């Protein structure tokens, strides 16, 4: 039996999300968060090497490699994120054909390899390639952005007053304009 996948159109915005196999806790530490954020920033662009190989390079070689990669347009633009203990949410715009598919596949595979190595674990980490929902209106866009940012609050992990300093969402990037590694485009949310 084949699974029908939605077509992801270039120039459109999507809420993408996925959950760990067996609801396993996978985003539990700042080290895990740093890994997924750094690999996400790396894989926003089409790459000719794996993130693990890139990390082994000297700083000079990394800078040289990235300057060439970032001369090309990114695959996706990221508006918001939340990394919960057993799942993630991203609000993204596809900028190139198959951009979301390539981006999501790369960050999930990269994180799974990292997590499995660190935890002496084998096998799949995520339930599926990823799930997506098309965002068709400004109202839907704002609703999903709020939903993503409030996810740790509605899950009773933190109080609403702690959201501004909670690193597992992009919310602090909006309210404090902090320089997180994961490149978040805040302009559209601020404009709507």
N, C-alpha and C positions, 0 to 999 in steps of 0.2 A: 504494500500500500504506500503510495507516495503522499508526501505532506505538501499541501499548497502553501506557498510563500507569497506574501504580498510583494508587489513590485514597489521598490523604493525609488521615487522620482527625484532626479537631480533638481536642486533649487527648492525642494520642499523640506519642511521641518517635521521631525518625528521624535516621539518619546520612545526610547529603547530601554529595555530592562531585561534582567535575567536573575535567576536564583540558583543557589548552590544545590548540588545533588544531596538529597536527604536532609535538606535544611542545615547543612554543616556550617558552622561559624567559620568564615573565611576572611572577613575584613574586621579584625579584632584589635589590631595594634597600629600605632603610628608607622611602624616599619611596613606593614602591609599597605597602609594608605599611601605612603611615599612610593612604594613600588608600583601600585596601580596608577597613580597620578603621573609619575615620570614616564611610565611606558605609554600611557594615554597621550601625553604630550608628544612623545616620540612618534607614535603611530598615527597622529593626525595627518601626517604626510606619508606618501608612498615611500617605502624603504627598500633598500637593496641588501640589507642585513638584519639579523635579529637583534632585539634590544639587549639580550644577554651578551652578544658579541660586542656591541657598541660600548657597553659598560666596562669592558675589559681594555678598551683603548685608552691611550694617554689623553690628557685634557686637550693638548694641542691637536691631536688627531681627531678627537670628538668635535672640537670647534670647526675644524676644516671640513669635516664630513657634513656637519649640520648646516654650514653656510651654503654648501652646494644643494642640499636637500630643500632647504627653506627658500631657495630661489624659485621653486615651483609652487603652484597653488596647493593649499591643503585639501585633504579629502573631505573633511567635515569642519563645521564651525560649531563650537560647544557653547551652549547658553547656561546650563546648570547641571549639577550632579549631586547625587547622594550615594554614599557607599554605606550600606547597612550591614549588620553582622553577617547575614546570609544572602544578600542580594544587592543589586545596584540599580540606579536610575540615571539616565542621561537624557538631556533635551538637546538635540543636535539638528543641524541643517546639512543635508547632503550637497556638497559642492562639486563633486565629480561622479560620473556614473559608477555605480557599485561602491562608492566611497564609504557608506555606513557599513556595508557588509565587510569590506576589507578592514576598516577600523575596528569594528566590534570583534571580528574573528582574531585579529592580531592582539588586541589587549587581553582578551579572554585566554587565548593560548599562552601568551607571555606570562600572565599572572598564574595560570594553572601550572605551568612548568616551574615557576618560582616557588609557589606554595607547596607543590608535591615534593620538590627537592628539599625545602626547609623542614618539611614535616615527615620525611621518609614515607611518602604516600604515593600510590599509583592510581591511575584511572582518571576518568572525567571529573571535572570540578563543577561544571555548570550543567543545568538540566537540558539545555538546548543551545543551538547556535546563538540566538537571542530572540526576543519578541519585540514587536514594534507597533506603534499606533500613530497614524497620521494626525498632524495638528493642522486643522484647516482654517481656524479663525484666530483673531487676536485674543478673544476672550478665552478660547481653549488654550492658547499659548500661555497666557498669564495664569490660568487655573493650574495647568500642569507644572509650571515653574514653582508656584506656591506649594503644590502637592509634594514636589520633590524636596524642596527646602524644609518643609514641615514634617517630613517622614519620620525623623527621629523623635519629634515631639509627639506626634500622634501614636507612635509605638511605645510611648512612655519611657523612652531611654533617657531623655533630658527634659528639663523644663523650658518653657518658651523664652525665659530670660537668659538661658545658656546658649541659645542658638547663635548669637553673634560671635561666640568664640569657639564653636564646635567645628573642628577641622574636617569632619567627614562629609560636609556639604559645601557647596559653593556660596552659601548665603553670606559668609563674612566677606567674600570678595565684593559683594554688592554694597553692604553697609559700611565697611571700613576701607574699601578699595585697596585691600591688601594684595601684595604681589605673590600669589600662589604660583607654584610651578605649572599647574594645569591651566592652560590658557583658556580663559573664559571670556567670551564676548558679551559684555554687559550692555552694550549700546541699545540693542533691540528692546530688551526688557525695560530699560529706563525710558525709552521713547514711547512705548505703548502705555 
